[in-house]
Amino acid sequence: MINFLRKFRQKLLGEKKLSAYLLYGIGEVVLVVIGILIALQVNNWNNQKKDREKESYYLKSIKTSIALSQNELERVISDAELIFSSADTLFLILAHQKYDLLQGKFLDSLLFSAADYSRISLNDGGIREILNTGALDIIRDERIRVSLASWDEHIHKIRKFEEETEYTSRNYTKFLDTYVDFSLSESDAPSIVIPAKKEELLKNPALRNYLGGIANIHFIMHRRYKEEKMALDSLSALIDQHLKK
């Protein structure tokens, strides 16, 4: 084909048909441009196909991370609720001076359930992968991009509260050490609270202050964990919708 076009051009020049040669030259340019445009379009289609494949890979990986994280969120939601409930119940009993209700293992249970703290261990490998590789722009759905982009901010806020709950728990446990003797659990004693110090413990304002703070922070943590779970549910639903398109 190229040899034919070259001979045809030489023939036109030989016959001194300038106008025809110019038309021929323009035609050659048009053909070259069309060829380039087609090549660019094919390359663009190939790139788009690769992007869609990467997008699908990332979204499916994120879906797996969400499923694993939801199980963990359910655990910490339950933990935070138990800690809040224990601290709040004991706080109210003390505030109303119903000391006779606080006997044996019931007292132990409330005291030490309130001493616990929650810390989530998220399985966010799929989310971390797309954020760390800077491939977020490959996601076409803006709502999904925004949700993923705010992931670190959400987790940072949760971690700050978790650090506070851990700090409070350690101080509260240290406070209780003065009033309990764990060796009593090996005897027939009804409680590990030292009998001679029980009244002092229950009437100590510091105990109520600790319990009030613990109940408050775990109420907030319970709410934040639930909000994060709902946010991940929404993100999962958005991904499902996008993958079906």
Secondary structure, DSSP 8 states (H G I E B T S, - for coil): -HHHHHHHHHHHHHTT-HHHHHHHHHHHHHHHHHHHHHHHHHHHHHHHHHHHHHHHHHHHHHHHHHHHHHHHHHHHHHHHHHHHHHHHHHHHHHHTT-GGG--HHHHHHHHHHTT---------HHHHHHHHTT-GGG---HHHHHHHHTHHHHHHHHHHHHHHHHHHHHHHHHHHTTTB-GGGGGTT-S-SB-GGGHHHHHT-HHHHHHHHHHHHHHHHHHHHHHHHHHHHHHHHHHHHHHHH-
